[in-house]
Amino acid sequence: MNDNDIRPIMEELKKRTKQEEFTLKISTDKVPGLCDSKLGGIPYWDIQKKYPENSHGGKLMLLSQINLEQYDFGELLPKKGMLQFFTGVDDVFGMDFDEQDKQDTFRVIYHEKVNYNTTKEAVMSIGIPSNLDEGMLEYTPVTKEYALEISKTEGYMGESDHRFESLFREIAKEQGIALQEGESLYNLLEDKTYEQMVEEIPNTGHRLLGYPFFTQTDPRQFEEKYSYYDTLLFQLDSDYEDKYGDLVLWGDCGVGNFFINKEDLKNCNFSKILYNWDCC
């Protein structure tokens, strides 16, 4: 198959998978406040609550936080509060390769209310780790504390998503195109056509919602229980700028993803999360 053959299929696939998403851009010239949307640094925290720890009592480190009151995130995300992503202080950034949905060495926290009177000094007084501390950079992909700029866009399912090939085949069949069973799209398409298909919907970058990108494979493809997590909640990609160097670095230029079930998200239930990161 060449590019002319797949063009009608790709157009239909875009129509069926179009989804609102929110892209995140790292701002290197702004200093975020304690309650702002950001990567790294000292997290907002209500010190009356127990800070997230792993099962051995080790405190987790802030990867990112999103102040849901600073932007209109539409219908899927809450209108109020703060959403936070924490990872473990270890050399695999808190990922459990055997139980990727066990919130022990990582955590997703939702605060229904934000106390804007909370101070950085109060949060630091409970003895939390931070990527700003000396010697901590090897335990986190985020190299400094960065403000985030948010914008609404539209996204489409790309080749990285484990559901892409079956949907592609379904649409091809509807359009009278028979694709050989037992062969992957990689083998069925011409090399140039396959590359163009991947590049057309790359799904790289930082985002809330939308569709994921992987440098290797979608973990939901091989573990049936992980199919429960049908919605990308947050993606943080490796990021580099000539002036500043690495802003975010997952291993060898990888990407991190957090997934949730769509109904759980509607109900503001963040107790079940799938966390994955991979690199080349």
N, C-alpha and C positions, 0 to 999 in steps of 0.2 A: 504494500500500500504506500502511496506517496501523499504529498501534502494536499493535492486536489481531492483525493479520496476521503481524507479524514476531516476536511474543512466543515462539511455539513454536520458531521458528528460532534465536532468540538463546539460549534455554535449552539446546538441543541443542549449539549452538556452544560454550557454556561448558563443557558436559560433556566435549567432545572436546579442548578446548584447556587445561583446567585444569592449572596447573603451579606447582610450588613456586618461590617467589621470596623475595628478602631485601631489604626496604626499608631505606633509609638515611636517618636523620634527623640534621641538623646540630645539634650542641650548642654553644651560644654561651657557656655558663657553665663549660666544662671546658677545661683546657689539655692537649692531647695530648702524650704523650711521643714520643721519636724512633721507637720501634717500634710505636706504636699505629696503629689505623685512623684515617685523617684525610684532610682536604683541604688542599692547599697546605703551605707551610712547608718545613722541611729534611727531606729523605727519609732513611729508613734506607738505608744503603749499606755493603756490604763493600768497603772501600777497596783491597783486594787485587785487585778486579775493575775492568775498564775501565768507566767511567761512560758512560751512553748519550749519544751525540753524533749530529748529522746528518752528511751526507756532506761538509760543509765544515768539520767540526771544531767546530761550535758545540754546546755542552752543552745538553741539554734540561732542562726544568723540571718538577718534580713537580706533577701535577694531583691525584692521589689515591693512597693506598695502603691496602690491606686486609690486616690481620694475620689470617691464616686460622686461627691458633691461639687467637684470642680469642672465637670463636663456632663453634658446630656448623653447618656449611653443608651437611650432608647428603651425598649421594653424588656429585654432579656436580663440586663444587669440591674441591681438595686438602684434606687434613686438617691439613697442616703448612705452614709457610713463610709467605711474604709475596708478595702480588700488587700490582704497582705500574703506574701509568699516567702516562706522561710526554708532554708536548707541547712543540713548538718555541717559541722566544722570537721570535715574529713577530705581525703584526697579524691573522692568521687562525688563531691558536692551533695552528699546526703541521699544519693540514689541507692535503693536496694534492688539489685538485679534479679533477685528471686521473687520479691513481693513488691512490685512497683506501685501498688495502690495501698500500701500500709503506711499510714501517716505516723511514723515514728521518727525517722531521720529527716523528714521534711514535714512541712505543715502549711495548710492554707487556712487563714484566719479571716473571718468577717466580723467587723465591729459595726453594730447597728447604729451606734452614735459615736461621734468624735468629740472629745473634750478638748477644745482649742486652747484651754488654759494650761494644759499639760506642758511641762518644760523638758528640754533635752537633759538638763541636769537631773531631774527626777527619774527619767528613764535610765540614765546611765548609772544611777545610784543602786540599781538592782543587779549590777554586774553582768551586763550582756556583752557578747562578742560582737565585733564589728569589722567589716573589711577595711576600715580605716586604722585598725590596730596594727602595730608592728608584727610582721611575720604571718599575717592572716591571708595575704593575697593568694597563697597556694591552695587555699581551701574554698575559694569562691571564684566564679567566672567574672565578677564585676570588679573592675580595677580601682574605682574611686566612687564617690557619691555623685550622682548625676540627676538633674531635673529631667522631666519627661514632657514633651509636647504631644498632644493627642489630637487626632483628626479622624473624621468618619469617612470611610471609603466602602467600596463593594469588592467582595472577594468571590472566587470560584474554586471548586474542587480541582486540585491538581494531581499530578501523577503520584506524588508521595503518599496520598491518602489511600488506605487499603481498600476502599470502596470504589476507587476510580475505575479499575479495569473492568469490574463486573458491570458498572453503569455504562462504560464505553461500549462494551459488547451488546448490552441490551439495546442501546440506541442504534447501533450498527444493524442489528437484526431488524429493528422496526423500519429501518431505511432500506431493507433488502440486501444488506451486505453480510455475507456469511464469513465469519472469522473462524479459522481452524481451532478446534478445541485442543487443549493440552499444550498449546504454544503461547508464550507470553507476548504481550504487545511489543516488547523489545525485539523479539525475533520476527514478528509479523510485519513490522514497519521498516521502511528503509531507514538507514542510520540517520540521515539528515532530517527526515520527517520526524523521527522519534525525538531527536534533539530539539527541533522546533516546537514540538508539542510540550515538552518539559519547560522550555524557556517561555512559552506563551503564558503559562500559569505557574510561576515559580514558587509562590507562597513563602518566600524567604522574608526575613526581617522580623521586627518586633510587633506584636499585635495582641489585642483582646478579641476573642471570637474569630470567626472566619475558618480557615482550613490550615492544617499543619504542613510543615516542611521537615524532612528528615535527611540526614546525610547517609543514613543506612536504610533501615526499614521501619515501618509502622509497627509498634509492639502489639497493636490490636489485631494484627493479621495472624499471629501465631498462637495467641492465648485467648481461648473462647471467652473466659470471664472478663477480659479487658474490652470486649465489644460493648459492654455496658456503658463505657465512657465515649459517648457518641459526639461530644461537643468539645472543641478546643476552647479552653478558658483563657489561657495566657501562653504566649510564645516569646521567648527571649533568644535572639540569634547572636552569634558572634558579630562584633562590630569593630571597625578599625578606621581611624582617621590619620591622614599623613602628619598633621600637626601634633596630635596627641598620642599616636600609637594605638595600642589595643584599649578599647573602652570596655568591651565584653569579650571573653575568650573561654569557650567551652572546650577544653582539651586542645585538639588540633583543629581549630576553626569549626566547632560543632554548633549544635542548637539544642535548646531546652524547651520542653513543652509540658503543660499541665492540662489534663482533660477532666471533664465532668459529664455527668448525665444531664441531658437537657431538662428533664422534669425536676431533678434536684436543683438545678440552677434557678428555675422558675420559683421554687420554694425556698430559695436562699439556704439550701442545705449543702454545706461544703465539707461534710464529713467523709465523703467518698470521692477521692481524687486519684487519678493516675499520673504519675510523674515520670518523665523520660528525658534523657539527654543522650545524644550520641555524637560522634565525630568521625572524620575520615580515617 
